[in-house]
Amino acid sequence: MMIAIDGPAGSGKGTITKILAEKFGLINIDTGAMYRSIALAVLNNHIAPDDKEKIIEIAQSIKIELKEDGTILLNGEDVSKKIREKEVSQIVSPISSIVEVRKIMVKKQQEIAKGKNVIMEGRDITTVVLPDADYKFYLDADIEERAKRRYMQNQENGIEMSLEEIKENIQKRDYNDMHKQVGALKRTKEQIYIDTTNLTIDEVADKMIKMIKE
Ligand code: DC
């Protein structure tokens, strides 16, 4: 079974994916974490965020591992928390717009999924990475709600960003992610659209579990 989930930042994709992965015994693939790992490597290597050639080299050479427990390893180092920091969030969207970077990542994502039961979330999963997935969802919520959710998550993870800063970052990323030359976040007729603004995580999960069982 393959489940693909797309949606903007803070729409609940990550949390829902974890719940459904456990429920149906699927491998959970957070593709945003892969782009975030490249962004972190760019920062660690003091590469300018607009130096495309060097960024492509980084994308080709780094080793990203997504562990079953959700841990993200970058060249063997646990970066699960670092990739959520403000500095990474500020540069990840433009980095993920580089067409070559996307080619490398999409190939990796398709290789990870090949022949396995997976649930994968991101921006271009339903459209580019797994267009033949059994279930394709688009999760959404209004900007105020999404900023609030990300604020709470950051608080839990000890990441200092004000609600205003988060809202501004999400808005910028959404615009950029929806207007990419390749792999833009899009709504399509094949996706099941769920507005999660007024739903709890459990309500969203229940709704999706029912649809999958049916
Ligand atoms: O899901 P996230 O917020 O952790 O993703 C971080 C960035 O990575 C997001 O702004 C866009 C990019 N991304 C992408 O371009 N394609 C994906 N499949 C997943 C994420």
Boltz pocket constraint, residues with backbone or C-beta under 6 A from the ligand:
constraints:
  - pocket:
      binder: B
      contacts: [[A, 9], [A, 10], [A, 31], [A, 32], [A, 33], [A, 35], [A, 36], [A, 92], [A, 93], [A, 96], [A, 97], [A, 121], [A, 122], [A, 123], [A, 124], [A, 125], [A, 173], [A, 177], [A, 183]]
      max_distance: 6.0
